[in-house]
């Protein structure tokens, strides 16, 4: 059986090579590209991201990634957002008092964490959503976070949460759409297991 074809969207932001290596390690046939046709056609699309929400959205729009993500979600084709690549899936992001429009396939706003120490950097546990496919076999696992902003829980199905100065959304699973606020590619064996769960769902 052939390996699932995964595209890591290259729009100028994110840990492209570490994500590529981790996905290849768990059995994906990985391509890093800005090509929108490849991003539409693949079995699974990964949207990475580090840095500021607005800058990442500028990059995503520049390569047509916002259109590709909306098309894939509408068609039930899998998408995985990582870190700021998760944040830009929401309606809006609010940084330094400036609100920026996101891709809008998740409802809500990404806001600054209300915590005494920022960024939230290092290892943390999560509380997986009921029936989570991403976190199957990963009870009590630790994941690596680096962020100062996150979405607030809306209380919907498929929301995995974590705590840092309050509760925030650590991961989302909504139909074809999956996303993690933490970096699975930097989260050791637990991160690889999560990526293996996702890649396994593509075949």
Secondary structure by P-SEA (a helix, b strand, c coil): ccccbbbcccccccaaaaaaaaaaaacccccccccaaaaacccbbbbbbcccaaaaaaaaaaaaaaaaaaaaaaabbbbbbccccccccccccccccbbbbcccccbbbbbccccccccccccccccccccccccccccbbbbbbbccccccccccccccccccccccccccccccbbbbccccccccaaaaaaaaaaaaaac
